[in-house]
C-alpha cells in the first residue's frame, strides 16, 4: 500500500476482455504488491463471461461513455461542469483539441477529449489518483493524454502490437513526448518506439516488460511419442494477422500427404466467415473443430492433450501484427511443442531449433514441414519442449515481469 494514499488510475479500452487476460492478471498482481488501483474502461464487456481470476480484482470500475450522441447529456454536463471549475485552462485545451481534429480530419479526437473531460470531472478532480496509466497507445492513451492535460496528473501508457503499427508515427511521438514513461511488451516494439521518439527529439524512458504468465497454472509435461490421429491446436482471434488461412493451407498439404490429424481452434473474430468458407473449400471439415471463445480454464486442458501448437502469424495489410502472443508462452510452459513464424517479436520467445520451430510468414509448405517434424520426431520434440519451458521460466514468469511494473508505479505514486 502506498504510504500517502495515492492511487493509480488504469485506463482500458474494455474491461474485462477475454482476449486480454494479461491485463487483468497484471491488475491482480499489482494489487497483491500493494498498488491501489481504480479502473476506467471506455467500453463495457462484450462477452457474458470472464476469466476466473477477474473476480479477485478489488479495484472499482468506472465505465465512461463510449460514444458521443447516445451519451450527449452526460458528456456535455460533465464537461460544462469542468469548464466552470477550470475556466481558461479548459478552454485552452479544448481549442487545441478542436484544432487537431480539424487538421487531422479526425472527429474521434473530440470524442477522446470529451471522454477525458468526463473522467476528469467524475473520477480525477480532487481524488487521490496521482498517476494515470493507459493500456494501448491509440484510444486509451489519447484519453489519458487529454485527462493529464486537463488535470495536471501525469500519465504513462503500455504499447502492445496493433496499436503501435497502425498508429501515425507523428501521433505516437506526441504521446511519447508527453508521457512520464512508456512500457511495451517486446524488444522489437521498443526499438521501433525508440526510433520514432529519437527522430522527434524525444527522450522519454521506454521500458520493455514482457507480459508473462502464471507459471503455477501450467504444469510441465514432456511430450511423449504421439500416435495418430495427431492433435494440432491453435488459439487466437480470427483476424488477418493470425494467419489462420495459411495454417489451414498447411493442414491441407498434410492431409493430401496422408497425415492423420485433427485440428482444434479456439477463438472467434471478424475473419470467421472466410475461415469457415476456406475449410469447406479445402475439404477439411472432417478434421477441423472450431470451438469459439472459451474461458481460460477450458483452454489449459487442450494444451495438455494436444501434440503440437501452431500459430501462423503474419503482417496484415493494414500493418497490424502480433508482438509475442501469450498463447505461445502458455503452450511452451506446458511442454506442448510450438510451430510459428518469425514475424515481429516472436523470435524473442521461439528460437528456431532451440525452443520451437519457426518458418517465414505466408509459407504454408514450410509450415506443413515444421508441423510434421514436430509431430514425428519424438526425441527432438522433447528437447525443444524442455528448453522452451526453461525459456519461459527465465523470461516470462509474470511475477517477475509485474515486479518491474510495480517498481515504476511505486516510484511515480511515491513522488510528492
N, C-alpha and C positions, 0 to 999 in steps of 0.2 A: 504494500500500500504506500502511496506517495505521502510524504510527511506533511505537505502543505495542502492536502485535499484536492490537488489538481487532477483533472480528468482528461482523458484522451477522447476526442470525437472522431469516430471511424465512419467515413462516408463511403457508401457502397452503391453500386448500380441497382442491385437487387439483393434481398435477404429474406430467408435463406434460399440459396440456389443449389440444386442437386449437383450441378456441374462445377461448383466452386467449393467443394469440401475443404480445400486447402485454406480458404479464407476463414471458414467457421472454426476449423481446427486451430488456426493461428489465434483467433479471438479467445478461444478457450484456454490455450496455453498462456497467452499474455495475462489473462485474468488470474491464472494459477500462480503467476510470478508477481502478482501484486499491482498490476496496472488497471486502474478503474476506467471503464470504457462506457461511452454512450454510442449507440449505433444509429446512423441516419441513412435511410435507404430511399433511393429515387424510384423504386419500383416494388410493388408487393410480390410475394412469391407466386409463381405461375404453376407450380406443382402442388398437389394436395398432400404431399408427404415430405419429410425432411430426414437428413441423416440423424442417427440416434444421438450423437454427441451434442447436437444443437440444443436439446432441452436442458443441457447443463450450463449453457452460457447465461450468465446473470445480467448482462448489460441490457438496459431498457432500449427499446427500438422505437424510433420515430419515422413514420413514412411520410415523405414530402410529396406534394402534388406532382404527379408525373407529367401531366400535360397542362397547357395554359387554359384553353377555353372551358373544359369541364370544371376547372378549379379557379376560374377567374376571380370569384368573390374572395376566396381565401388568399390567393396571391396578391390581389390588389389591396386587401385590407391589411395584411401583414407588412407589405412594402410601404404603404402610406403611413402606417404607424412608425416604421423605421425611419422614414423621411422626417417625421415630426421630431424624432429623437436626435437624428444625426445632422439634419439640416443640409448645409452646403457640402458637407463631406459626402453625403449620399448622392446629391445632385451631380457632383464631380464624377463619381464612378459610374453613375447611370449614363451620363453623357459620353464617357469613354466607351461604355459597352454598346451604346447605340451607334457610335461612330464605327466601331469594329464590326458590328453586324452589317452595317451598310457597306463598308469597304470590302468585306469578305462575302457579302451576299449570303450570309448565314443567319437566318432568323433564330436558329437554335441558341445563338449567343444570348439573345434577350431572355429566352426561357431559362437558361442557366443562371443569368443574373437574378431573375425573379425568384427562382428556387433558392438561390443563395440568400436573398433578402428575407425570404420566409424562414429559412433556417436560422439566420442571424437573430430575427425578431423573436422567434418562438423558443429557441434552444440555446443560443450562444450568448446574447447580451446579458450581462450580469450573472452569468453562470460560472462554474468552476472549471470549465473547459479551457485548457491552456494551449492545446495544440490540436490541429485538425489533420487527419491522415486519410487520403483517398486511395482506394484500390481501383486501378486503371487510370491511364493518363488521358483518356478522352473526356467523356461527360463528367464523371465524378471529380476528376482533377479540375475541370473548368468551374464546377460549382464551388469546390474548395478554394480555388483561386479567388473568385469573387467574394466569397464569405470572408476570406482573410483580408481582402482589401477593405471591406465594409467594417469589420470588427477590430482589425489590427492583430488578430490571433494568428500566429504563424501556421504554415501548413507544409505538408510533405505529401508525397504520393509514391505508390508502388506501380511500376510499369510492367506489363506482362508480355503479351505477344501481339495479337491483332491490334490492340490499342496503339502499340508503338508503330507498327509498319503500315498502318492505314491512316496515320495522322500526318498532317502537314509539318515538315521539319521546322518551319518558322514558328508554328504554334507550339510545338514541343519545346523549342528553345526558350520561348517566352515563359512557359510554365516552369521549366527547369530553373531559369534565372530567378524567378520569384520564390521558389520553394526553399525551405530551410535545408532539406536534403532530399535525395531521390533514392528509392530502392528498386532493384529489378532482380528477376529470378534466374538470370543466366549471365555468364561472362560474355556471351555473344551479344546479348542485349546491351550490356554495359559498354562494350566497345562502340556500338552504334550510337548510344546516347552521349558518350564522351565526345565522339566526333561532332555531333550536332552542337553540343554545348561549346566545344572548343572553337568551332567555326563561327560562333556568335559571341565570342569573348566571355563566356560564362564559366565560372569555376565552382559551381555548386557541387558539394560532395555527392558522388553516385556510388551506392553500395550494392554489391552482389550478395544476395541471400537466397539460397535455394529454398523451395517450399518445404521439401522433406515430407516424410510420412511417419506415422506412429508405428515404430518397429514392433511394438508389443502386439499389434493386431495382425502381424504377418509372420507366422511360424514358417521357418525354412525347412524344406524337404527336398533332398537331392532327387533329381528326376531319375526314374527307372527306365529300363528299355521298354518303350511303349509298343503296344500291339495294335494293329489296325482293328477298327477304324480309328485313325489318328484324330484327336480332338484339338482343333485350332480355335483360338479365342481372340476376339478383338473388342475393345471398349472405347467408345468415343462418340461425340456428336456427329451426326450425318451432315457434314458440311464439306465443301470442296477441299479445304486444306488437309483433311484427314486421309484423303486418297483411297476411300473405300472402293471407288471404281477400279483403281489399279490393283487393289488387293483381290477383288473378285475376278479380274482377268488373270491374275496369277493362279488363283484357285482353279479357274477353268483350264489352264495349262496343265496343272497337276491332275485334274480329273481326266483330261484327254490322255495323259500318260499312264492312267490306270491306278493312281494312288488312291487308296481307300481312306477317306477322311470325312469328318463332319465339322462344319464351321458354325460357331456361335458368335453373334454380335449383340452387344448391349449399348443402347443409346438411340436417340431419335434426333431429328433435325430437318432443316429445310430441304436437304437433298434426298429425303427418304423416297419420294415418288420415283425419282430417277434410279435410285439404287434398286428398288423393287422391280422396276422395268428391266434393268440390266441383269438381274438374277434370272428373270424369265427368258431374256434373250440368250443368255449363256447356258440355259437349261441346268441351272444349279439348284433349283427349288428343293430337290430331294436331299441335298447336302447342306442346306443353309437354314439356320434358325435365327430370326430377328426377335429378340426378347424385349425390345423397347427400353425405356428408362427404368432402372432398378435402384433401390436404396443400397448403400454401400455394404450393408450386412449380407445382402444376397449376391453381391459380386464376388466377395472374397472366396466363397466355396468354389466358384468357377475357376479361379486361378489354381486352386489345389487339385482340381480334377481334369485340367487340360494338359496337353502335351507341348503346346507351342503358343506363344503370344505374338501376334503380328499387327503392325501398325504402319501403313504406307504413307506417311506424311509427305506433303509437298507444299510448294508456294502457290496459293490460289491466284487467279487472275487479278484480283484487287490488291495483291500484296500481302494478304493475310497468311500467317504461318504460325506454327506451334513454337513454343520455347522448348521446355522439356515436359512432355506430357506425364502427369503424375501416374497414370496407369502403367507406364513403362517401369517406373520406380517400384510400384506395388508388385507387378509381375516378377520383377527381378528379386524382390525381397522374399517371395515365397519359394523361389527356386524354379520358376517357370522360365524356360529359355525364351529369349525375345529375338524377333527379327524386325528391323525398322529401316529407316532411310537416314542418310547423312545430311538432313536438312537442318538449318538453323543451329540450335544448341544441342541437339540430340547426341552428337558425338562427345559432349561433356559427360554424358551418362553411359551411353552404349559405345564401348570401344570395340571396333570390328575385330573379331577373332580373339578377343580377350574377355569381354563381359557380355557379348552377344554378337549378332550378325547385322551388318549394315550394308545396304545397297544404295545406289543412286535413286533419286525420286523419279517417278513415272517410268519405272522399269519392271513391268510385270514378269518378263522372263527371268531377270535377276532375282526378283523377289521369290519366284517359284523355286529356283535352285537353292536359295538360302533356307527356305522353309523345309524343303525336302532334306537338306543336310542336317538341320536341327532335329528333325523327326527320326532320322535313320542312323545317326552316328551317336550311339548312346554314351560312350565314354567321353567323347568330345563335348557333348551337351552337358554332361555332369561337371566337366572342368569349367565351362562357360558359366554355369549356374553358381558354382562355388565362388568364383571371382566376382560375379555380379552381386552376390549378397555382401561380400566384403566391401565392394564399392559403395553400396547403399548404406551400410553401417558407418562407413568412414565419412561420407559427404552428404547424406540425405536423411539423417536422423532429425526429425522435426524439432526435438527438444534442443538440440544444439543450434539448429537454424534459428528458431524463435528466440533463443538466448541472445543472439546478435541483435534482433529487432528490439528485444526488451532493453538492451543497453542504450540504443538510440532513443527510444521513447522515454526511458527513465531520465536521460540527460536533459531532454527538452522540457519535461514536466517539472524537473527539479530547478530549472532556471527561474530566477526571480521575475 
